[in-house]
Amino acid sequence: MQLKAEPEMAGKIVRCPGCNTKLSIPASAASLLPTPSGVTPPAPADTDPFGAVYEHGTSAPDQPLFTGTAERGERGGWEEIDPTNPNGLLSFGIGFVLFLVWIGILYPFKAPESVSPATYTGMQFIASLFFKHMLVSFMNTLFFTWAMSILYLKLQKLRHQRKALLLDVLPWELGAEINRDNVGQFIDNVYKLPHRLRDSMMVNRIRKALELFEVKQNTGDVTNMLSSQSDIDSMRIGGSYALLKAFLWAIPILGFIGTVIGLSHAIGGMNFSNMTDLKQVTSTLGTVTGGLGTAFDATLLGLVLAMTLNFPLNSMMKAEDDCLNDIDSFCNEVLLPRLNDGGSIAGGDTAGMMDTLVKAVANAQKEFLTDLNALSKQIKEQADNLDKRAAAHQQRVDMEFATTLNRMREDVTNAVKDSVKTTSDYTRALATGIQSLNNLLSELGGKQILIHQVKKKGWFSSK
């Protein structure tokens, strides 16, 4: 079995991930690699993103090349184990045992009721945090130990994934490139890997990529499959933290619930109506303050457990993301560049080139139609919005016009009413004056009225 190591590990003693045997990493890995005729040697260690390649044991003979290819029907893959979700019953069992051990450790330090909290020792204070609100504190502790057991099992699975990254899954002895003639040998090499290491995300992904390449003979299909598998693994890893995030949310909430219970008990003990002396008041205040202390201790325990769980949780999430990124990097930088479907070689498979071209044109047309449909949908939405705005504007204009017309009609009506009233008053006053004149004429009768005209003086006259 061939393994890989980082360049900085040269000359160090490590353990084999397959058989757990101690071995020494040689200072120069290039001298251990056989170079068959017609095969391009691998890249130097400083350009290889996954380190140098060396064989298991410095004195072991060269590994023989694989001859022959197993039939496709004899492969069939293998049953894949979940790479990130631990067994729920196992994690709960480990967490429950840890819970019992922790409670058993704290029980001897439980302080008697006669001891004042001010005189507690360190362990007595810690024990009091767990035994004051037994139901809330025990539930918080069980959630915490259960979450830590899940993280421990996930760490074991992550170590398994990391060990699988050391495997030389695509040995250069089989060829510098992977084509239709030697892809079967690479697949056989994957099936000959140790059983305890080949069931990993990297080995499973490479096996699926090689088997798809053997059937399709198309690098584009392999690239799409690897991208889809990367998304699936990422979502699987993200979903494995659902229960842990629920614990991280529930632990401080239970602490607050314990606080509310303690506060309600403390407030319920505040009864000063039947107290006649100072000692009774002091005793009641002591009960109230003790209840408040118990309430805040529940919150303190919940917050401490939540903060303690938060750091390993985020560290594990980052470690799994880094492992997944390393697998993606290996597939993109090592596997895909070595795949050769014959489409880029002059005089190669014309049918394959035409198939690739037709698929590319079909994909481009599909994307164009998709973009066109999206653009048509946006234009239709804009047109609908414009119609709605025009209708709303017309409705507003109609309302404003009707309001203005009604206001104008009211103004004209009021003006006409005022004019009619004024005319009526003038007519009434004129009728009164005529009547007065008639009466005056009746009184005068036949009397003569002499009107003397007074001669006006001129500007320059003396009189």
C-alpha positions as CSV (number, residue, x, y, z in Angstrom):
1,M,0.0,0.0,0.0
2,Q,1.3,3.4,-0.9
3,L,0.8,6.4,1.4
4,K,1.2,10.2,1.1
5,A,2.7,12.6,3.5
6,E,3.3,16.3,3.8
7,P,6.9,17.5,2.9
8,E,7.5,18.7,6.4
9,M,7.0,15.2,7.8
10,A,10.1,13.8,6.0
11,G,12.3,11.8,8.4
12,K,9.7,11.5,11.2
13,I,8.2,8.3,12.7
14,V,4.4,7.9,12.1
15,R,1.9,5.1,12.3
16,C,0.4,3.5,9.2
17,P,-3.4,4.3,8.9
18,G,-4.0,0.8,7.6
19,C,-2.2,-1.5,10.0
20,N,-1.2,0.9,12.8
21,T,2.5,-0.1,12.4
22,K,5.2,2.4,13.1
23,L,7.2,3.5,10.0
24,S,9.8,6.1,9.1
25,I,9.0,8.6,6.4
26,P,12.1,8.9,4.2
27,A,13.9,12.2,3.8
28,S,13.7,11.9,0.0
29,A,10.6,10.3,-1.4
30,A,11.5,10.7,-5.1
31,S,14.1,7.9,-4.9
32,L,11.5,5.4,-3.8
33,L,9.2,5.9,-6.7
34,P,9.7,3.5,-9.7
35,T,9.5,5.2,-13.1
36,P,8.1,2.7,-15.7
37,S,9.0,3.3,-19.2
38,G,6.6,5.6,-21.0
39,V,5.2,7.0,-17.8
40,T,5.7,10.5,-16.6
41,P,6.9,10.7,-13.1
42,P,4.8,12.6,-10.5
43,A,5.3,16.3,-9.7
44,P,7.9,17.3,-7.2
45,A,7.1,17.5,-3.6
46,D,7.1,21.3,-3.5
47,T,4.4,21.4,-6.2
48,D,2.3,18.6,-5.0
49,P,-0.5,20.1,-2.8
50,F,-0.9,16.8,-0.9
51,G,2.7,16.0,-0.2
52,A,5.2,13.4,-1.4
53,V,4.3,9.8,-2.1
54,Y,6.1,6.9,-0.5
55,E,5.7,3.2,-0.1
56,H,4.8,1.4,3.1
57,G,8.3,0.6,4.5
58,T,11.6,1.9,3.2
59,S,13.0,-1.5,2.5
60,A,10.0,-3.0,0.8
61,P,10.3,-3.9,-2.9
62,D,8.5,-2.0,-5.6
63,Q,4.8,-2.7,-5.7
64,P,3.8,-4.8,-8.8
65,L,1.6,-3.2,-11.4
66,F,-2.0,-4.3,-11.6
67,T,-2.6,-6.5,-14.5
68,G,-6.1,-7.2,-15.8
69,T,-9.4,-5.6,-15.0
70,A,-12.2,-7.0,-13.0
71,E,-15.6,-7.2,-14.7
72,R,-18.0,-4.4,-13.9
73,G,-20.6,-6.7,-12.6
74,E,-18.1,-8.1,-10.0
75,R,-17.6,-4.7,-8.4
76,G,-20.9,-3.2,-7.3
77,G,-19.2,-0.9,-4.8
78,W,-19.7,-1.5,-1.1
79,E,-22.1,-0.4,1.6
80,E,-21.2,3.1,2.6
81,I,-21.3,4.0,6.3
82,D,-22.4,7.5,7.3
83,P,-19.2,9.5,7.5
84,T,-20.4,12.2,9.9
85,N,-23.6,11.1,11.8
86,P,-22.8,9.0,14.8
87,N,-25.1,6.3,16.1
88,G,-27.8,8.0,18.2
89,L,-28.3,5.2,20.8
90,L,-24.5,4.9,21.2
91,S,-24.0,8.6,21.7
92,F,-26.9,8.7,24.2
93,G,-25.5,5.7,26.1
94,I,-22.1,7.3,26.4
95,G,-23.6,10.6,27.4
96,F,-25.8,9.0,30.1
97,V,-22.8,7.1,31.5
98,L,-20.8,10.3,31.7
99,F,-23.8,12.0,33.3
100,L,-24.0,9.3,36.0
101,V,-20.2,9.5,36.6
102,W,-20.3,13.3,37.0
103,I,-23.2,13.2,39.4
104,G,-21.5,10.4,41.3
105,I,-18.3,12.5,41.6
106,L,-20.3,15.6,42.9
107,Y,-22.6,13.8,45.3
108,P,-20.0,13.3,48.1
109,F,-19.3,17.1,48.0
110,K,-23.0,18.0,48.5
111,A,-23.0,20.4,51.4
112,P,-25.4,19.8,54.4
113,E,-28.3,22.3,54.7
114,S,-26.8,23.6,58.0
115,V,-23.7,24.9,56.2
116,S,-23.9,28.5,55.0
117,P,-23.3,29.1,51.3
118,A,-20.7,31.7,52.3
119,T,-18.5,29.0,53.7
120,Y,-18.8,26.6,50.7
121,T,-15.6,25.1,49.4
122,G,-15.0,25.1,45.6
123,M,-16.3,21.6,45.1
124,Q,-19.3,22.3,47.4
125,F,-20.2,25.3,45.4
126,I,-20.0,23.3,42.1
127,A,-22.1,20.6,43.7
128,S,-24.7,23.1,44.9
129,L,-25.1,24.4,41.3
130,F,-26.2,20.9,40.3
131,F,-28.3,19.9,43.3
132,K,-30.3,23.1,44.0
133,H,-32.5,22.8,40.9
134,M,-32.2,19.0,40.5
135,L,-34.6,18.6,37.5
136,V,-33.3,21.6,35.5
137,S,-29.6,21.1,36.4
138,F,-29.8,17.3,35.7
139,M,-31.4,17.9,32.3
140,N,-28.8,20.5,31.4
141,T,-26.0,18.1,32.5
142,L,-27.5,15.2,30.5
143,F,-27.8,17.4,27.4
144,F,-24.2,18.6,27.8
145,T,-22.8,15.1,28.2
146,W,-24.9,13.8,25.3
147,A,-23.6,16.6,23.1
148,M,-20.0,16.0,24.1
149,S,-20.4,12.2,23.4
150,I,-21.7,13.2,19.9
151,L,-18.7,15.4,19.3
152,Y,-16.4,12.6,20.5
153,L,-17.9,10.1,18.0
154,K,-17.8,12.7,15.3
155,L,-14.1,13.3,16.1
156,Q,-13.4,9.6,15.6
157,K,-15.2,9.6,12.2
158,L,-13.1,12.7,11.3
159,R,-9.9,10.9,12.2
160,H,-11.0,8.1,10.0
161,Q,-11.6,10.5,7.1
162,R,-8.2,12.1,7.7
163,K,-6.4,8.7,7.7
164,A,-8.0,7.9,4.3
165,L,-6.6,11.1,2.9
166,L,-3.1,9.6,3.3
167,L,-3.9,6.8,0.8
168,D,-2.3,7.0,-2.6
169,V,-5.6,6.3,-4.4
170,L,-4.3,7.2,-7.9
171,P,-0.7,5.8,-8.2
172,W,1.5,7.1,-10.9
173,E,2.7,3.6,-11.7
174,L,-0.6,2.9,-13.5
175,G,-0.2,5.9,-15.8
176,A,0.3,9.6,-15.9
177,E,-3.2,10.1,-17.2
178,I,-6.5,8.2,-16.8
179,N,-8.1,7.2,-20.1
180,R,-10.5,4.5,-21.4
181,D,-7.6,2.0,-21.6
182,N,-6.4,2.1,-18.0
183,V,-9.3,3.4,-16.0
184,G,-10.2,-0.2,-15.1
185,Q,-6.8,-0.6,-13.4
186,F,-7.3,2.5,-11.3
187,I,-10.7,1.2,-10.3
188,D,-9.2,-2.2,-9.3
189,N,-6.6,-0.3,-7.2
190,V,-9.4,1.4,-5.3
191,Y,-11.1,-1.9,-4.6
192,K,-7.7,-3.3,-3.3
193,L,-7.4,-0.6,-0.6
194,P,-7.8,-1.7,3.0
195,H,-11.4,-2.2,3.9
196,R,-11.2,-0.1,7.1
197,L,-10.0,2.9,5.1
198,R,-11.7,2.7,1.7
199,D,-15.1,3.5,3.2
200,S,-14.4,7.3,3.3
201,M,-15.8,10.3,1.5
202,M,-12.6,10.7,-0.6
203,V,-12.3,7.0,-1.6
204,N,-16.0,6.7,-2.3
205,R,-16.1,9.9,-4.3
206,I,-13.1,8.9,-6.4
207,R,-14.5,5.4,-7.0
208,K,-17.8,6.8,-8.2
209,A,-15.9,9.3,-10.4
210,L,-13.8,6.6,-12.0
211,E,-16.7,4.2,-12.6
212,L,-18.7,7.0,-14.2
213,F,-15.7,7.9,-16.4
214,E,-15.5,4.3,-17.4
215,V,-19.1,4.3,-18.5
216,K,-19.5,7.8,-19.9
217,Q,-16.0,8.6,-21.1
218,N,-16.7,12.2,-20.6
219,T,-14.8,14.5,-18.2
220,G,-17.7,17.0,-18.1
221,D,-20.1,14.4,-16.6
222,V,-17.5,13.5,-14.0
223,T,-17.0,17.1,-13.1
224,N,-20.7,17.6,-12.6
225,M,-21.0,14.4,-10.5
226,L,-18.1,15.5,-8.3
227,S,-19.7,18.9,-7.7
228,S,-23.0,17.3,-6.9
229,Q,-21.3,14.9,-4.5
230,S,-19.5,17.7,-2.8
231,D,-22.8,19.5,-2.2
232,I,-24.3,16.3,-0.8
233,D,-21.4,15.8,1.6
234,S,-21.6,19.4,2.7
235,M,-25.3,19.3,3.4
236,R,-24.9,16.0,5.2
237,I,-22.2,17.4,7.4
238,G,-24.3,20.5,8.1
239,G,-27.3,18.4,8.9
240,S,-25.4,16.4,11.4
241,Y,-25.2,19.4,13.7
242,A,-28.9,19.9,14.1
243,L,-29.2,18.0,17.4
244,L,-26.1,19.7,18.7
245,K,-27.4,23.1,17.9
246,A,-30.7,22.2,19.6
247,F,-28.7,21.3,22.8
248,L,-26.8,24.5,22.5
249,W,-30.1,26.4,22.4
250,A,-31.9,24.3,25.1
251,I,-29.2,24.4,27.8
252,P,-29.4,28.2,28.5
253,I,-33.2,28.2,28.1
254,L,-33.5,25.5,30.8
255,G,-31.2,27.7,32.9
256,F,-33.6,30.7,32.5
257,I,-36.5,28.4,33.3
258,G,-34.8,27.4,36.6
259,T,-34.3,31.1,37.3
260,V,-38.0,31.9,36.8
261,I,-38.9,29.0,39.1
262,G,-36.5,30.3,41.8
263,L,-37.8,33.8,41.5
264,S,-41.4,32.6,41.8
265,H,-40.5,30.7,45.0
266,A,-38.6,33.7,46.4
267,I,-41.4,36.1,45.7
268,G,-43.9,33.7,47.1
269,G,-42.0,33.7,50.4
270,M,-42.3,37.5,50.8
271,N,-45.2,37.7,53.4
272,F,-44.8,40.6,55.9
273,S,-48.4,40.9,56.9
274,N,-48.2,38.7,60.1
275,M,-44.7,39.7,61.3
276,T,-44.5,41.5,64.6
277,D,-40.8,41.5,65.4
278,L,-37.5,42.1,63.6
279,K,-36.4,38.4,63.8
280,Q,-39.3,37.3,61.7
281,V,-38.5,40.0,59.1
282,T,-34.9,39.0,59.0
283,S,-35.8,35.3,58.6
284,T,-38.1,36.1,55.7
285,L,-35.5,38.2,54.0
286,G,-33.0,35.4,54.3
287,T,-35.4,33.0,52.7
288,V,-36.1,35.4,49.8
289,T,-32.4,36.1,49.2
290,G,-31.6,32.4,49.3
291,G,-34.3,31.8,46.7
292,L,-32.8,34.5,44.5
293,G,-29.4,32.9,44.8
294,T,-30.8,29.5,43.8
295,A,-32.5,31.1,40.8
296,F,-29.4,32.8,39.5
297,D,-27.3,29.7,40.1
298,A,-29.5,27.9,37.6
299,T,-28.8,30.5,35.0
300,L,-25.1,30.5,35.8
301,L,-24.9,26.7,35.2
302,G,-26.8,26.9,31.9
303,L,-24.6,29.7,30.6
304,V,-21.4,28.0,31.6
305,L,-22.4,24.7,30.0
306,A,-23.5,26.4,26.8
307,M,-20.3,28.4,26.5
308,T,-18.2,25.2,27.2
309,L,-20.1,23.3,24.5
310,N,-19.9,26.2,22.0
311,F,-16.1,26.0,21.5
312,P,-15.7,22.3,20.7
313,L,-18.8,22.5,18.6
314,N,-17.4,25.3,16.3
315,S,-14.0,23.6,16.3
316,M,-15.5,20.4,15.0
317,M,-17.5,22.2,12.4
318,K,-14.3,23.9,11.1
319,A,-12.4,20.7,11.1
320,E,-15.0,18.9,9.1
321,D,-15.2,21.8,6.6
322,D,-11.5,21.7,6.2
323,C,-11.5,18.0,5.6
324,L,-14.2,18.4,3.0
325,N,-12.3,21.2,1.3
326,D,-9.2,19.0,1.2
327,I,-11.2,16.3,-0.6
328,D,-12.6,18.8,-3.1
329,S,-9.1,20.2,-3.6
330,F,-7.7,16.7,-4.3
331,C,-10.5,16.0,-6.8
332,N,-10.0,19.3,-8.6
333,E,-6.2,19.4,-8.6
334,V,-5.2,15.8,-8.9
335,L,-8.1,13.7,-10.3
336,L,-9.7,15.9,-12.9
337,P,-6.4,17.0,-14.6
338,R,-5.4,13.4,-15.1
339,L,-8.7,12.4,-16.8
340,N,-8.4,12.2,-20.6
341,D,-11.5,11.4,-22.5
342,G,-9.8,11.9,-25.9
343,G,-11.7,15.1,-26.8
344,S,-8.6,17.3,-26.7
345,I,-6.3,15.0,-28.8
346,A,-5.9,15.7,-32.5
347,G,-7.3,12.9,-34.6
348,G,-9.0,11.4,-31.6
349,D,-12.6,10.1,-31.1
350,T,-14.7,12.3,-33.5
351,A,-17.9,10.8,-32.2
352,G,-16.9,11.8,-28.7
353,M,-16.0,15.3,-29.8
354,M,-19.3,15.7,-31.6
355,D,-21.1,14.4,-28.6
356,T,-19.3,16.9,-26.4
357,L,-20.0,19.7,-28.8
358,V,-23.7,18.8,-29.1
359,K,-24.0,18.6,-25.4
360,A,-22.3,22.0,-25.0
361,V,-24.6,23.6,-27.6
362,A,-27.6,21.9,-25.9
363,N,-26.6,23.2,-22.5
364,A,-26.0,26.7,-23.9
365,Q,-29.4,26.7,-25.6
366,K,-31.0,25.4,-22.4
367,E,-29.3,28.2,-20.4
368,F,-30.3,30.8,-23.1
369,L,-34.0,29.6,-22.9
370,T,-33.8,29.6,-19.1
371,D,-32.5,33.2,-19.2
372,L,-35.0,34.2,-21.8
373,N,-37.9,32.8,-19.7
374,A,-36.6,34.6,-16.7
375,L,-36.3,37.8,-18.7
376,S,-39.8,37.4,-20.1
377,K,-41.1,36.8,-16.6
378,Q,-39.5,40.0,-15.4
379,I,-40.9,42.0,-18.3
380,K,-44.3,40.6,-17.6
381,E,-44.0,41.5,-13.9
382,Q,-42.9,45.0,-14.9
383,A,-45.8,45.4,-17.3
384,D,-48.3,44.2,-14.7
385,N,-46.8,46.6,-12.2
386,L,-47.1,49.4,-14.7
387,D,-50.8,48.6,-15.4
388,K,-51.5,48.5,-11.7
389,R,-49.7,51.9,-11.2
390,A,-51.6,53.4,-14.2
391,A,-55.0,52.1,-12.8
392,A,-54.1,53.4,-9.4
393,H,-53.1,56.8,-10.9
394,Q,-56.3,57.0,-13.0
395,Q,-58.4,56.2,-9.9
396,R,-56.7,58.9,-8.0
397,V,-57.2,61.4,-10.8
398,D,-60.9,60.5,-10.9
399,M,-61.2,60.9,-7.2
400,E,-59.4,64.3,-7.2
401,F,-61.5,65.5,-10.1
402,A,-64.8,64.5,-8.4
403,T,-63.7,66.1,-5.2
404,T,-62.7,69.3,-7.0
405,L,-66.0,69.4,-9.0
406,N,-68.0,68.9,-5.8
407,R,-66.1,71.6,-4.1
408,M,-66.6,74.0,-7.1
409,R,-70.3,73.1,-7.2
410,E,-70.7,73.9,-3.5
411,D,-68.8,77.2,-4.0
412,V,-71.0,78.3,-6.9
413,T,-74.2,77.3,-5.0
414,N,-73.1,79.3,-2.0
415,A,-72.2,82.3,-4.2
416,V,-75.6,82.2,-5.9
417,K,-77.3,81.9,-2.6
418,D,-75.4,85.0,-1.3
419,S,-76.2,87.0,-4.5
420,V,-79.9,86.1,-4.3
421,K,-80.0,87.0,-0.6
422,T,-78.3,90.4,-1.3
423,T,-80.6,91.1,-4.2
424,S,-83.6,90.3,-2.0
425,D,-82.4,92.6,0.6
426,Y,-81.9,95.4,-1.9
427,T,-85.3,94.8,-3.4
428,R,-86.9,94.9,0.0
429,A,-85.1,98.1,0.9
430,L,-86.2,99.6,-2.5
431,A,-89.8,98.6,-1.9
432,T,-89.7,100.2,1.5
433,G,-88.3,103.5,0.0
434,I,-91.0,103.6,-2.7
435,Q,-93.6,103.0,-0.1
436,S,-92.2,105.8,2.0
437,L,-92.1,108.1,-1.1
438,N,-95.8,107.3,-1.9
439,N,-96.8,108.1,1.6
440,L,-94.9,111.4,1.5
441,L,-96.5,112.3,-1.8
442,S,-99.9,111.5,-0.4
443,E,-99.3,113.9,2.5
444,L,-98.2,116.7,0.3
445,G,-101.4,116.4,-1.8
446,G,-101.8,119.5,-3.9
447,K,-99.2,121.6,-2.2
448,Q,-96.7,123.3,-4.4
449,I,-93.1,122.9,-4.0
450,L,-91.0,125.8,-5.2
451,I,-87.5,125.2,-6.2
452,H,-85.2,128.2,-6.4
453,Q,-82.1,127.9,-8.5
454,V,-79.1,129.6,-6.9
455,K,-76.8,131.3,-9.2
456,K,-73.3,130.2,-8.8
457,K,-70.5,132.7,-8.6
458,G,-67.8,132.7,-11.2
459,W,-64.2,132.3,-10.6
460,F,-63.5,136.0,-11.3
461,S,-66.8,137.7,-10.4
462,S,-67.1,140.3,-7.6
463,K,-70.4,139.0,-6.3
